[in-house]
Amino acid sequence: MKAGKDKVIAIHYTLKVDGEKVESSHDRDEQLWILLGHGQLIPGLETALDGHEPGDTLSVDVAAADGYGERQEGQIQRMSKKYFPQANRLKPGMTTVLQLKEGGQRAVTVHKVGMSTIDVDVNHPMAGKTLHFDVTVGDVRDATEEEIQHGHAHAPGAETH
């Protein structure tokens, strides 16, 4: 079976930026399960996976425009420290995750820490960067109706929600 829209694919991957390893599923020793065609992956990686089968390996360079977008100037926002768990441990240059009012999360980079506020750069920390992925396809299967309704893959043995 080949990867494509409404297929669930399991992959092992390593992500490098500027030649430096940023993250890898091998470190967690578990595959990443993705429902293709539902916005779970950055567009450049999803396009590269289309048509691949279990056992395939690929190296993919994803330009910023097909990854986390181009870096935009003037994206510094001042926020109350109350929105940051462990605010007192944050220092300029660190990345953290904000919980959004409408649900979901957003990765931000700490720009400046004040007495009661923190200035953050709301550009994604990987914005403007070319991403290099080394990927091994482990499994490809049809998505279930429940997965399509939920908009994400359910890994074997995982609770569904």
N, C-alpha and C positions, 0 to 999 in steps of 0.2 A: 504494500500500500504506500502511496506517495503523500507527502505532506501537502496541505492546501487548506482553503477556507473550510471551517467547521470540522477540521480534523484535530485530534489531540496528539501532540508530539511531546516526547520526553527527550531532553537533551542534557548532555554534560557540556559545560562551556568554561572557557577562561577568557576574561576581558583584560586587555592591556591598553593603556593610554600612554603615548610617548615612550613605548618600550617597557613600561613598568606595569607589573601585574596589579590590577585594581581589585578583582574578585574572581572567584572560581567556585563552581559547584563541586569540584573535586575536594575542596577544603571541607565541605560539609558531608561529603561522600553520599550525596543524594542528587538524583536528577531533578531538573526543573521541568515541570509539566505545564504546557501552554495550550490554550485553545486558540488556534490560528484564525485570523480574520475578525478578531473582536477587541483589538487595541491593547492586548496584553504585552506586546513587544514593541520596541522602537521599529518604525517602518523599514529601515534598511536591513535589519536582521530578519524580520519576517519575510520580506521579499526574497532574501538569499536562501531561506529555508524551503521555500515553495518548490515542490517537485522532488524533494529528497526522500530517501527511503532509510529504514533502519540499517545501521552499520556505516552509513555515509559519514565522512569527515570533511569539513570545509574550513577554510580560513577566509574571513570576511572583514574587509575594511569598510566602515560605515562613516561617511562624511557627516559633519555636524548637521547639515540640513535634513538628513535622513535619520538622525539620532535624537539628540536633545535640543536641537535648534542652534541658531547662531547666538552668540553672546550679545546682549543688548545693554547699552550704557544707560545710566540713570535708573537702575532697578533696585536702589537701596530704599528699604522701608524701615521706619522706627516702630518698634513694638514693645509693649509692656513685658517685663520679665515674667509676669504671671503665666504667659503663654508657653513658656519653655520649661520642660522638666529639667531639673538640675541646672538651672540658669546660672548659678554661682560658679559652676565648673567650666562654663563656656569661655573661650578666648578667641580673638580675631584669627581668621583662617580656618577654624574648625567648621565642619558641616554638622547640621542637625536636621531633624525632621519636625515639621509643624503639622499639627492636626488641623484640617480645614473645617470651617463651620458647616459647609455643604457636604461634608464627609470626605474621606480620603486623606492623603498626606501630601506634603510637598517638601522636597529636600532644599535647604537653603544654606548659604555660607555666612558665618558670623563676620561682620565687618567691624563693628565697634561695640564695646560693652560699657554701659554707663551705670549710674547708681540704681536707677529704676527701669531703664529701657535697654534694649539691644537693637542695634542697627544690623539688618541682614540684607544680603544680596539675594534677591528672589530668582535670579537666573539659576537654572539647575547647575550643580557643581560640574557637570560634564558638558555644559553648553559651550559651543565653539570648538569642541575637540573632535578629532577623528578617533573613532573607537575601533580596535582590532579584536575580533572574536575568533577563537579556535573552538569549533563545535563538533561534537560527535552526536549523531542521531541515534537514540536508543530504541525508540518505539514510535509507531504511528498507528493510530486507530481512529475510527469514526467517533465523533463526539456523541454523547447521549443527549436526549431532549432536555434533560435537567441541566446539563452543562451549558447547552446553548441558551436556555432561559436565564441561567445564573451569569452567563458571560465570562466564565472561567473554567479551566480544567479541574477535575477532581483526581488527585493522585490516588493510587491504590491504597486502601486502608484509611484514607482521610475522611474526616467528617464532612458532610455536604451542607452548604449554606449559601 
